[in-house]
Amino acid sequence: MVLVMVPGLGFLYSGLARRKSALSMIWVCMGSFAVITFQWYFWGYSLAFSASGTSGFIGDLHHFGLQNTLGVPSPGSPLIPELLYSFYQMQFCAVTAAIIMGATAERGRVIPAMVFTFFWATLVYCPIACWAWNINGWGFKYGVLDYAGGGPVEIGSGMSALAYSLVLGRRQEKMLLNFRPHNVSLITLGTVLLWFGWLGFNGGSSFGANLRATMACWNSNLTAMFAAASWVILDWRLAKKWSMVAYCSGVISGLVAATPASGFITPFGSVVLGVVTGVVCNFATKIKFWIRIDDSLDVFAEHGVAGMLGLLFNGLFGANYVIGLDGVNTGIVNGGWLNRNWKQLYIQLAYVVACTAYSFVMSLIIALVINYIPGLKLRASEQAELLGMDDDQIGEFAYDYVEVRRDYLAWTPAKQEPLAEEHTISGGDRHGIPEHSEMISQPTRTDGVTPAGSDERGDLDEKVENKQD
């Protein structure tokens, strides 16, 4: 169930992007899964969950290459063998990496993003996962309540995507003209696949077919539905329309908030969490304009902020009777304020601050280093951005009609003999937005400023003509 979340993210991001970059969003999500599968097998699982690593920050290489990983009881539950547990946790890391790939939308090169994914998983995800879920992790010993990954998955992805977007830089301003999601049906399909997978993500984190798994699924749905309703109503007040994109955004932010909380809090707490998440995350989408970081698909607002809220709600609405429903943790783990455990809130807050600061700073360092390596510049060229990432990076297209260089007669019934001369469409007129045509048609000066009023064609047009020849 969790595995289907990766293509779900691909479809979601594909629908949110322009059609000329739609396929590249699916590619980076699926490509990141391949990278994480290798990384997790190579040393990722060992660095995150090795019980012999006692630093409290990161594990050791006791399980390098899945050595010593077979039928012994897992760190998550004595009822689950470690080999199964390692495979399940690999999918968590893969989903987190795919979430971050939303930061590459419409301007990021795919291979540097894959290199980033490997080092990010090693230096960001594995340490934070160790903090929360390794029996020697400082967060685990401190008493942090993080059910299914508010720290490593949600805050980790949200802050890392923000750092990656900062290094990539803003999209060209004229590229943002007339911008809107190109396929709401794909957005809805991606959301439904994510929703289905999330029930395995949250329900499965109780490691058994027990009442706690059922409670986690109930809480996930409650939080998602109330967050969706809150988001839709807030958007209706502006546009007086019942937006499907708003519904999907609310559902996802609600499921994110439920990730750290669904196995700890009560159903009523989930209702409150859903309403708060829908409102806060809706307004959090405006933060990127204040800080001038082009988080193009709102990964920070919907994952980072929602993950913080879910973790903090554990300190308020965490209940020991919910925790004990799995039949394993009965009486072992205390709840939050509902159980008069007043200190739990500041424990959760300290964990949120640590995850937020570490994931952003470390991801920023990794992205900056990779960006300065020859051949691994994270951002595509200005001309590539105008053409679209599908054309520049993939060479294939999500929709046949995007490739307008293809001969018109190849996909239209012929009514007469074809013309002898070759059909050409200038690069500037390719996507039908006049402002883009002006940008692509004007030569760029060496100082990066495009002179106004120029009628000369740029280098891109020459490349397009040469390609057609």
N, C-alpha and C positions, 0 to 999 in steps of 0.2 A: 504493500500500500504506500509506503513512504517513497519508494522509487518513482512512482508515477508523478510525484511532486516536481521532479526535475523537468520533464517535458511540459508539465503544467506551467511552470515558470516561463519556459520558452514560448509557449503560446500566449501567455499573458503579456510578456514583454513585446512579443511580435505585434500583437494587436495595439499596444500603446504607442509603438513607434510609427514612423512613416512607412509606407509600403516599399519604398526603395531600400530600406534597411531592415525589413521584416524577417528575412531568412537568417540574417547574421545574428539576430537575437536568439533564435532557436539554436544556431550553431554554437554560440559561446556557452549556452547553458549545458548542452550535451557534451561539448568539448571539455568543460570544467569537470564534469562527472568522470570522464576518462582519466583526467589528471589526478583527481582525488582518489580514484580506485587504486592507482599505482602508489600514490603517496601514503595512503592508509595501510596498504600491504607492506610497503617498504619500511616505514618507521612511524607513521602517524598514530596507529593504535598504541604502540608501545610508549610513545612520548606522552600520550594523553592518559593512559590507564594502567601503566605498569606499576604494580604494587610495591616493587622493590626500589623504585625511585622515591627517595625520602626528602627531597628539597622543598616540597610543598608548592613549588612553582611549575615544574615540568617533570615528566617521568624519565626513565632511562631506556636503554635499548634491549631490555630483557626479552621483549617479544619482537625483536627485529625480524622482518620477513615472516611474521606470524609464527616464529619459533615459540615453543612452550605455550601454545594456544590451542588447546583441544577441549577436553571434557571436564576440566576442573570448574567449580562454581565461579560464576562471573562476578565482577565488582558490583554490578547492578542488582543482582538477586542470586541467592544460592540455588534457586530453582532453574536457572538458565545456564547452560554450558558456555564457556568463554568464547569458543569459536563462533557460536551463534550471536553472542553479544557483540563481538567485534564487527561482524558483518552488519548488524543493525546500526551500530554507532557510525559505521562508515557512511551510511546513507544520510545521517544527520549532517556530517561534514560536507557531503556532496550537495545537499540542499542549500546549506549556508553559502557555499561557494557560488552556486547558481544564482542565489539572491544578489550577491555582489555584482554579478555580471550585468545587472541592469544599469550600472554606472557607465558601461561602455557605449550606451545607446547613441547611434548615429555619428560617432566620431572616433571610437576606439578601435585599434587594430587587434586582431584576434590572437595572434601568436604571443605578443607581449603579455596579453591578458592571461594566457595559459601559464606563462612563466611566473607571473605574479601569483596565480592561484596556488602553485606548488609551494612557494616560499611563504605565502600568507597562511596556508594550512599548517605549515611547520612552526611558524613563529608567532602566530596569533591564535588560531583556533585550538591547537593542541595545548598550549599553556592555560587558556581560559577553561577549557574542558577539564583539565587536570585540577584547577582550582575548585571547581564545583562538584565534580563527580568522583575523582580519585580519593581513595580513603586517606591518602597522605596530603591532599590538597589543602591549602590554607583556608579556602572558603568552606570546604567540607567540615574541617575541624572547628571553624568559627561558628558553625551552625546556620549557614546560608540555606535558604529554601529556594531551590531552582529545580523545578520538576522536570521539564523537557528541553531546557536550553534558552532561557531568557538572556543569559550572559553570553555563552559561546555562540549561539545561533542567531539570536535577534539583535542584541546590542552589537555583537561582533560583526554581523553583516551590515547593519545600518551605519555604524561609524566607519567601517572599512570602505563602504561604498562612497561615503561622504569624502573620505581622504582621497580615494581614487579619482573622484570627480574634481576635486581641487587640483590635482596634478594634471588631469586632462585639460582643464580649462573650460570656459563656456563655449557653447555652440555659437556659430556666427549669428549675429543679431538678425540679419535678414533671413536666415534659415528658420527663424522662429515665427516669421510672418505666416499667417494662415495655418498655424500648427494645431492639430487635433489628432487624437487617436484614429488610426486609419481603419480599424476593424473591431467594432465593439463585440461582434459575435466571437471572435478569437479571445478577447478579454474575458468574456463570460465562460467560454470553454476552459480556458486556463484556470480561472477561479474555481470552477467546479472540480477540476482534476486536483487542484491544491486542497480543496475542502475535503475531498475523499481521502487523499493521502494524509491530511492532517489528523484525521481520526485514528489512523495507524500511528502517526507521530506522537500524539498525546495519549491516546488510549493504550498504545503499546508500551509506553514508558512505565506502566505499572508492572510489566514483565509477567503477565499472566491473564487468563480469562477470569477476572475477579470483579468484585463490586467497585474497586477503585478505578479500574479501566472504564467501567460503565459510567461512573461519576465524571471521569475526565471527559468522556465523549459528550455527556450532557452539558457539562460546564463549557466545553468548546463551542457547542452549538448556541447555547444561551448568549455567551459573550459575542459571538459572531453576529447573531441576529439583532441584538440591541445596538451593537456598533454600526451595523448597516443601516438600521432605521435612523439612528442619530445623524449619520453622515448624509443620507439622502435628504432628510428634512433641512439640514443646514444648507445644502446646495440648492434646495427648492426655494429658500428665502431669497436667493440671488437671481436665479434664472426662471423661477416659476415653472420648472420642468422636473419630472421625476426621472433623474438620470440613472441609467444602467451602470455607467462607469462609477458613479458615486456609490451605488449599491455594492459593486465588486470591491471597491476600495475599502468600504466599511467592513465587509466580510473579512477581508484579508487582515486588516488592522485588528479586528476582534480576535481572529484566530491566533494572531501573533501574541496578543496580550494574554490569551489563554495558555500559550505554550509553557511559560514558567509557573502558571497559577492553577491550571485545571485539576491537578492532582492534589491540591492543598486546600483550596477555598471552598466555601459552601455555594450552593446554587444561587442563593440570594446575592452573595458577593459577586458571582459571575454576572448577574443582571446589572449591578451597579458598575462593575468593571466595564461592561459593554457600552453603557451610556457614556461614561467618562472617556473611554478610549475613542469612541466615535467623534466626540466633540474635540478633544485635545488633539488627536491626530489630524483632524480636518484643518484645524488652525495651524498645526505644525507644518503643513505643506507650504506655508508662507515664509517659514524661516529661511529657506534657501534664497529668497529674494533679499532678505536683510543682510545675510552674510555673503551674498553674491557668489555662491557656489552652485553650479548648474547640476543639481541632483535631478537629472531629467525625468526619471521614473519614480521619484519620491520614495526611494528606498529608506532614507533616513527617517522620514516622517512615519511611514507605515510599519517599519520594522524596528528601527532604533528606539523611537519614542514609545511605541506600543510595548516593546519588551521591557522598558524601564517601568512603565505603569504596572504591568503584570507582576513584576518582582516586588514592587512596593506594596501592592495589594496583598501579597502573601503575609506581610507584616501586620496587616490589618484584619484580614478575613481568613487567614490560615486556621484550620481546625484539626485537632489531633484525631478526631473520629474519622475524618475523611482520609487522613494519611494511613490510618490503620485498617482501612477497608481491603487492602491487598493481602491481609493475613500474615504479613511478614514484619511490617513496621509498627505493629500494635504496641502502643505505650513507649516506643523508642524515641520518636521525633515529636517535639512539642509544636504547637501551632503559633499563631500570632496573638493579636490583642483579644480575640475571642476567647482564648485560653489564659488571658491575663499575663501573657508573656510580652511585657511592654518593650523589652530590649530588642525584640525581633525586628522592629521597624528600622532602627538605626543600623542593625546588622545588614539588612537588605540594602539600605541606602549606601553604606560603605562599599558593598559589593557592586552596586550599580556604578558608583563613581570610579572604582578601580577598573571595571570592564570597559567603561566608556573611554577613560583616558588612555588605557593601554592599547586598546584596539585601534583607536584613531591615530595615536602617535606612531605605533609600530607599522601600521599599514601605510601611513604617509612616508615613512622612511623607506620601506620596501619599494613603493611605487616610484619614489624619487631616484633611488639607486638604479632600478631597472630602466627608467626613462633615460638615464645618461649612458647606458651601455650601447655602443654602436650597433645599429640594426634592431634594437628593441625599443625604439621610441613608442610610447603608448598611444599617441594620437596620430590619426591618419592626416594626410595633407588636406589643404583647403579644397583642392580640386576633387579629391576623393570624397570629401564630405558633401560636396555639391552633387556628385554622381550618385552617391549612396554607398553604404558599406557592402550591400549585396554585390554590386558590380565590382567594387574595388577589391574586396577581401575574399569573397566567396566565388564569384564568377557564375553564380546561379541565382535564381530569383524565386521568391515565394509566389509570384503571379506572372504569368506569361506575358501579359501586356506591359509590364514594366520595361522589358527589354525592347525599347522602341527602335533600336538599331536593326532589329530583325526585319526582313523584307515584309512589307505590308501584305503582299500576295501570298506569303507563306501561311497566313492564318485567316485569310478572307477568300471566299469563293470567287474564282476568276470569272469575269464576265466578258473579257476580251483578251487579246494577245498582250503579254506583258511588254512594258516599254523597254527599249533597247538600253537606255542609259540607267546607271545605278541610282537607287533611291538613297538619299542622304538626309539626315536631320542633324542640324548643327547642335553641338553640345549645349549651347545656351538655351535652346528652345525645348529641351528634352522633357522637363517636368512641368511645364505649363504655368509657372508662377513668374510673372514679368520681372519681379525684383531679382529672382535667381538668374534669369537670363542676362540681366544687366551685369550682375557680379561675374558671371562666367565669361562674358564677352569682353570685359574691360581688362587691359593688361595691368599687372600688379608691379608697382615700383619696388626697388630693392629695399626700401625702408618699410615695406608692408602696407603702404597706403595706396588705395586704388584711385587713380585720377577720375574725376567726374567728367561725363560728357564724351569719353573716348569711344570711337567707333571701331577700334582695332580688335581683332580676336586675340585671346590669350593662348597660352601654351596648351591648355586643355583641349581647345577646339582642334588644334593640330593633331593631338594624340588621338582624338576620336576619329578624325578623318583618316589617319594612318591605320587605325584599327579596322576601319571599314574597308580600306583598300586591301 
